[in-house]
């Protein structure tokens, strides 16, 4: 049986599949898309949890034509989203040292 030796280090001429400027241009839209996906997932999960917690207490209660548990979940998700935006480190108003 013959032993085949292969080089463990590939040659240095192999380049990345995309050039650096293309990756830099795609960074901001990709971050925005994944941020929106995370926001949607977080909102849906919050609404589902609050709706399941309040279902026994508020069975059949509708506010503005929306189930009360769903509306409470949407309000809590909105408060959490605004709180995260204010405290994310990029909001200068939240971190200024005002007298």
BAKOL-507712 format. One record per atom (N, C-alpha, C, CB): residue in one letter; atom name; x negated, y, z negated. Coordinates in steps of 0.2 Angstrom, whole numbers. Atoms other than C-alpha are relative to their C-alpha. Glycine has a CB too. Layout:
// BAKOL-507712
A,CA,X,Y,Z
...
END
This chain:
// BAKOL-507712
X,N,-4,-6,0
X,CA,0,0,0
X,C,-4,6,0
X,CB,5,0,-6
X,N,4,-6,-1
X,CA,-7,17,5
X,C,3,5,-5
X,CB,0,2,7
X,N,-2,-6,5
X,CA,-7,32,-7
X,C,0,6,4
X,CB,-5,0,-6
X,N,-1,-6,-4
X,CA,-1,48,1
X,C,-1,6,-5
X,CB,7,1,4
X,N,2,-5,4
X,CA,-9,63,-7
X,C,3,7,3
X,CB,-7,1,-1
X,N,-3,-6,-2
X,CA,1,79,-6
X,C,-3,6,-4
X,CB,8,0,0
X,N,3,-6,3
X,CA,-5,97,-10
X,C,6,2,-5
X,CB,-2,5,5
X,N,-5,-2,5
X,CA,4,102,-26
X,C,1,8,0
X,CB,-2,-1,-7
X,N,0,-7,-1
X,CA,1,121,-22
X,C,2,1,7
X,CB,-6,4,-2
X,N,-1,-1,-7
X,CA,10,126,-6
X,C,-4,6,2
X,CB,8,2,1
X,N,4,-6,-2
X,CA,1,138,5
X,C,3,7,-1
X,CB,-1,-1,8
X,N,-2,-6,1
X,CA,2,156,2
X,C,3,4,5
X,CB,-6,4,-2
X,N,-3,-3,-5
X,CA,9,160,18
X,C,8,0,0
X,CB,-2,-2,7
X,N,-7,1,1
X,CA,27,155,13
X,C,3,6,-3
X,CB,2,-6,-4
X,N,-3,-6,2
X,CA,37,171,11
X,C,7,-1,-3
X,CB,0,5,5
X,N,-6,0,2
X,CA,53,174,2
X,C,5,0,5
X,CB,2,6,-5
X,N,-5,0,-5
X,CA,69,171,12
X,C,3,7,2
X,CB,6,-4,-2
X,N,-2,-7,-1
X,CA,74,190,10
X,C,-5,4,-2
X,CB,6,1,-4
X,N,5,-5,1
X,CA,63,205,11
X,C,2,4,-7
X,CB,-1,4,6
X,N,-1,-4,6
X,CA,62,216,-5
X,C,5,6,1
X,CB,-7,3,-2
X,N,-5,-5,-1
X,CA,72,231,2
X,C,7,-3,1
X,CB,-2,4,6
X,N,-6,3,0
X,CA,86,220,6
X,C,3,-3,-7
X,CB,1,-6,5
X,N,-2,2,7
X,CA,86,213,-12
X,C,2,6,-4
X,CB,-5,-4,-3
X,N,-1,-6,4
X,CA,85,230,-19
X,C,7,3,2
X,CB,-5,5,1
X,N,-6,-3,-3
X,CA,100,236,-8
X,C,6,-4,-3
X,CB,1,0,7
X,N,-5,4,2
X,CA,110,221,-14
X,C,1,0,-8
X,CB,-1,-7,2
X,N,-1,1,8
X,CA,107,223,-33
X,C,6,4,-3
X,CB,-7,3,-2
X,N,-5,-4,3
X,CA,119,237,-37
X,C,7,-3,2
X,CB,0,7,3
X,N,-6,3,-2
X,CA,134,229,-27
X,C,1,-7,-4
X,CB,1,-1,7
X,N,0,7,4
X,CA,130,212,-35
X,C,2,1,-7
X,CB,-6,-4,1
X,N,-2,-1,7
X,CA,130,219,-52
X,C,7,3,-1
X,CB,-5,5,-3
X,N,-7,-2,0
X,CA,146,228,-49
X,C,5,-5,1
X,CB,1,6,5
X,N,-4,5,-2
X,CA,154,213,-42
X,C,1,-5,-6
X,CB,-2,-4,6
X,N,0,4,6
X,CA,149,202,-57
X,C,3,3,-6
X,CB,-7,-3,-1
X,N,-3,-3,5
X,CA,154,215,-69
X,C,7,0,0
X,CB,-3,8,0
X,N,-7,0,-1
X,CA,171,216,-62
X,C,3,-7,-1
X,CB,2,2,7
X,N,-2,7,2
X,CA,172,197,-63
X,C,1,-1,-7
X,CB,-4,-5,4
X,N,0,1,7
X,CA,167,197,-81
X,C,6,4,-3
X,CB,-7,2,-3
X,N,-6,-4,3
X,CA,180,211,-85
X,C,6,-3,1
X,CB,0,7,3
X,N,-7,4,-2
X,CA,194,201,-76
X,C,0,-6,-5
X,CB,0,-2,7
X,N,0,6,4
X,CA,189,185,-85
X,C,2,2,-8
X,CB,-6,-3,0
X,N,-1,-3,7
X,CA,188,195,-102
X,C,7,2,-1
X,CB,-5,5,-2
X,N,-7,-2,0
X,CA,205,203,-99
X,C,5,-6,0
X,CB,2,5,5
X,N,-5,6,-1
X,CA,214,187,-94
X,C,-1,-4,-6
X,CB,-2,-4,6
X,N,1,4,6
X,CA,206,178,-109
X,C,4,3,-6
X,CB,-7,-2,-1
X,N,-3,-3,5
X,CA,212,191,-121
X,C,7,0,0
X,CB,-3,8,0
X,N,-7,0,-1
X,CA,229,192,-114
X,C,3,-7,-2
X,CB,2,2,7
X,N,-3,7,1
X,CA,231,173,-115
X,C,0,-2,-7
X,CB,-5,-5,4
X,N,0,2,7
X,CA,225,172,-133
X,C,5,4,-4
X,CB,-7,2,-3
X,N,-5,-4,3
X,CA,236,186,-139
X,C,7,-2,1
X,CB,-1,8,1
X,N,-7,2,-2
X,CA,251,180,-130
X,C,1,-7,-4
X,CB,0,-1,8
X,N,-1,7,4
X,CA,248,162,-138
X,C,1,2,-7
X,CB,-5,-5,2
X,N,-1,-2,7
X,CA,246,170,-155
X,C,7,3,-2
X,CB,-6,4,-2
X,N,-6,-4,1
X,CA,261,181,-154
X,C,6,-3,2
X,CB,0,7,3
X,N,-6,3,-3
X,CA,273,169,-145
X,C,5,-3,-5
X,CB,-3,-6,4
X,N,-5,2,5
X,CA,280,161,-161
X,C,4,6,-3
X,CB,-3,-4,-5
X,N,-3,-6,4
X,CA,283,179,-169
X,C,4,4,5
X,CB,-6,4,-2
X,N,-3,-5,-5
X,CA,289,188,-153
X,C,3,-4,5
X,CB,-5,5,2
X,N,-4,4,-5
X,CA,299,175,-144
X,C,5,4,3
X,CB,2,-7,-2
X,N,-5,-3,-4
X,CA,309,183,-130
X,C,1,7,-1
X,CB,7,-3,-3
X,N,1,-7,1
X,CA,304,201,-135
X,C,-3,3,6
X,CB,-3,2,-6
X,N,3,-4,-5
X,CA,301,212,-120
X,C,0,7,-1
X,CB,5,-1,7
X,N,1,-7,1
X,CA,294,229,-120
X,C,-2,3,7
X,CB,-6,2,-5
X,N,0,-3,-7
X,CA,296,239,-104
X,C,0,-5,6
X,CB,-7,4,1
X,N,0,6,-5
X,CA,300,223,-95
X,C,-5,-5,0
X,CB,1,3,7
X,N,6,5,1
X,CA,284,214,-100
X,C,1,-3,-6
X,CB,-7,4,1
X,N,0,3,7
X,CA,283,201,-113
X,C,-5,3,-5
X,CB,-3,-8,2
X,N,4,-4,5
X,CA,277,208,-129
X,C,-7,-2,-1
X,CB,4,0,-7
X,N,6,3,1
X,CA,263,196,-131
X,C,-5,2,5
X,CB,0,-7,-1
X,N,4,-2,-6
X,CA,256,200,-114
X,C,-2,8,-1
X,CB,4,-1,7
X,N,1,-7,1
X,CA,258,219,-117
X,C,-5,1,-6
X,CB,6,4,-1
X,N,5,-1,6
X,CA,249,218,-134
X,C,-7,-2,2
X,CB,2,-4,-6
X,N,6,2,-2
X,CA,235,208,-126
X,C,-3,5,5
X,CB,1,-7,4
X,N,3,-5,-4
X,CA,233,221,-112
X,C,-2,6,-3
X,CB,6,2,5
X,N,2,-6,4
X,CA,232,235,-125
X,C,-6,-2,-3
X,CB,6,2,-5
X,N,6,1,4
X,CA,219,226,-135
X,C,-6,-1,5
X,CB,1,-7,-3
X,N,5,1,-5
X,CA,209,221,-119
X,C,-2,7,3
X,CB,3,-4,6
X,N,2,-7,-2
X,CA,210,240,-114
X,C,-4,3,-5
X,CB,6,4,2
X,N,4,-3,6
X,CA,203,245,-131
X,C,-7,-3,0
X,CB,4,-1,-7
X,N,7,3,0
X,CA,189,233,-130
X,C,-4,2,6
X,CB,1,-8,0
X,N,4,-2,-6
X,CA,184,238,-113
X,C,-2,7,-1
X,CB,5,0,7
X,N,2,-6,1
X,CA,184,256,-117
X,C,-5,1,-6
X,CB,6,5,-2
X,N,5,1,5
X,CA,174,252,-133
X,C,-6,-2,3
X,CB,2,-4,-6
X,N,7,2,-3
X,CA,161,243,-123
X,C,-3,5,4
X,CB,2,-7,4
X,N,2,-6,-5
X,CA,160,257,-110
X,C,-3,5,-4
X,CB,5,2,4
X,N,3,-6,4
X,CA,157,270,-124
X,C,-6,-2,-3
X,CB,5,2,-5
X,N,6,2,4
X,CA,144,259,-133
X,C,-5,-3,4
X,CB,2,-4,-6
X,N,4,4,-4
X,CA,135,252,-118
X,C,-7,3,0
X,CB,3,-1,7
X,N,7,-3,0
X,CA,120,264,-120
X,C,-1,5,6
X,CB,-5,-6,1
X,N,0,-4,-6
X,CA,123,273,-104
X,C,4,6,-1
X,CB,2,-3,6
X,N,-4,-6,1
X,CA,136,285,-111
X,C,-3,5,-4
X,CB,7,-2,-3
X,N,4,-5,4
X,CA,127,301,-116
X,C,4,3,-6
X,CB,-3,5,5
X,N,-4,-4,5
X,CA,142,308,-126
X,C,0,-5,-6
X,CB,7,0,3
X,N,-1,4,6
X,CA,142,293,-138
X,C,-7,0,-4
X,CB,2,-7,2
X,N,7,1,3
X,CA,123,294,-142
X,C,-3,7,-1
X,CB,-4,-4,4
X,N,3,-7,1
X,CA,120,313,-143
X,C,0,2,-7
X,CB,4,5,4
X,N,1,-2,7
X,CA,114,320,-159
X,C,3,7,-1
X,CB,-7,0,-3
X,N,-3,-6,1
X,CA,127,334,-161
X,C,0,2,-7
X,CB,7,0,4
X,N,-1,-2,7
X,CA,127,345,-176
X,C,7,0,-3
X,CB,-3,7,-1
END
